[in-house]
Amino acid sequence: MRKMTTTRAIAVTAIAALSVAALASCSSDEPEAAPSESTSEIVIEDTMPTDDTIVVDETLTTGAVAAACAAYFELDLLNSAYAGGAVKDGDMTEAQVKNDMKALITELSDQAQLAADDGTGTARMAKNAQRMDKIVGGLKKKQDLKDLSKAKQKNFAKASLRVQRACDGAGIPLPAENVTARTAAGIG
């Protein structure tokens, strides 16, 4: 079973991953442009034509929004493990998944609200994190995640996708580990 990490460890991991990505993007033979006060340019050559650039506000990739996205990514990994049969395989119990998910969603919701308050995140991100919290928090003590109605599962998935898009918009894309976990679990 995967142990839950603290917010600080998640945030440090997310920031470290972003630093590595930023450093990797800087390795070119072209002269370095003078950095501006609040933005840096990152060219993503594998997914975009070479003449396109993405300008990322560095303040968005640190602080509360980074912690919110890190919590979301951890939640996404847990969801992928659950969807992939972690309970059936005996790796986790329904109660463990539910408790871990509730804790991660609470962390996500708290950090997303802080990010909205400090301007590094959006109100929409916070609203969707709160929506996810309300859906899972609405389960009764003896109910498991599998007991969510199809409509609530669909609403949860929509809110989750919106949080992911908010992270993308903040310059914090879904890690490759999450993409792999989703694919292994059959989540599209």
N, C-alpha and C positions, 0 to 999 in steps of 0.2 A: 504494500500500500504506500502511496505517496504521502508524505507528511506535508501539512500546510506550512508555508513559509511566512515570515513576518513581512509587513509592508515595506520595511526598509530593505530587506533582502530582495524583494521583488523589484523595488524601484532601482536598486543598485544594479541588478541583473539587466533590467530594461535599458538603463543608461549606458551600461557597459556594452551591450549589444549595439546600441545606436552609435557609440563612439567608434566601435570596430567598423561599422558600416560607413561612417563618415570618413574614417582614415582610409579605408579601401577605395573609396570614390576619389580620393585626392591623389592617387598614384597615376600621374600622367606626365607626359613630356612637355606639356604646355606650360607657359609661365603662369605663376599663381596670381590670381586677381586680388586686388586689395580687398580685405574683408570689410563689410559694412558693419555698422554698430549692432544691428539686430537680426540680420539674416545671413544665411549662407546658401550657396547654390550647390546642389547635388545633382549630378547628371546620372540618370539611370539608363545605361546604354542597352541592357538586355531586353528591356520592356518598352522602350520608347525610341523614336528616331533620334539620331545624334544631334539634331538641331533643337530638340526640346529640352528644357531644364525645369526642375522643380525648385522653387524657392521655399525654404523651410525656415520659419521663425524659430530660432534656437530656444526661446523661452517656452515654446510649446512642448519641447521634448524633455523638459525637466519639471520637477515639482509635482503638483497634484495631478496634472493630466498624465504624466508618465506613470505615477502610482496607480491611477485609475485604469490605464491601459494594461499595466502589468497584472493587476487584479483580474481584469477581463480576460487576458490571455491565459492565466492560471485556471480561471473558471471554464474557459473554452476547452482546455485540455481535460479537465474533469468531465465535462459534458461529453467530449469525444470518447473518453474511456467508458463512461456509462453507456453511451449509445453503442459502443463496440462490444458490450457484453461483459464488462468487468465484474458485475454482480453474478451473472451466470457462471463465469469462470472461477468464482470464489475469491477474486482479488479484493473485493470490497463487499460490504453489506449495504442494503438499501438505506439503513439508518446512517451509516458513515457517509455515503454519497449525499444524502439529504443535509446532514449537518455541515459537511464541508462546503456544499453548494451555498447554503444559507450564509455561512461565514464569509465566503468569497463575495457573494452578492452584496452583503452589508458593507464590506470593505470597498467594493466597486462603487456603490451608491454614495458612501461617505466621501470618497476621493473625487468622484465626479462632481459632487456638489461643491467641494472645495475648489476644484478646477474652474467651475462655472463662476464661483464667487471671485476668484483671483484673475479671471480673464484668460487663463491658459486653456480652458475647456469651454464647451458651449452649454447653454441651458438645455438644449435638446438632448445632449449626452446625459446630463443629470436626470432629466425627466424619464428617459428610457431605462436608465439604471434603476430608478425608483419603481418604474413599472415592473421590471424583472423581480425586484425585491418584493413587491406586493403580490405578484403571482405565486412565487415560491413560498413566501411568508403566509399565504392564505391556506396552505395545506394544514390540515388538522394533525394533531400529534401522532395518530396512528396511520396517517396516510403517507404514502411514498410518492416519489416523483412520477412514477408510472401511473399514479392515480389522477394526475392532472387531466382535465378534459382535453379533447382535441383542439377546441377553440383556444384554451389557455396555452396549450403547447405552441400553437401557431402564433399567438400574441407574444409569447416569450421569445420565439425565434425571430420575429420581426423586430422587437426591441433590442435583442442581442445584435442583430445585423446593423441596426442604427448606431449602436455603441461602437461596433467595429469600424463603421464608416467614419465616426467622429475621431477615432484613433488614427485612421488613415489620413483624415484631414489635418490632424495635428502633427503629421509627419512620423507617426509611429505605426508602421504596417504590421499586419499579422505575421508573426515569426514562422519560419519554414517548419519548425517543429509542430506548430499547430496545424499547418496545411497537411503535413504528413499524417498527423493523428486523425484529422477529419477524413482524409482519404481512406485510411485503414478502417475507420468506423463506418464508412459508407455514407458520410454526410456530404452533401453537395453544395 
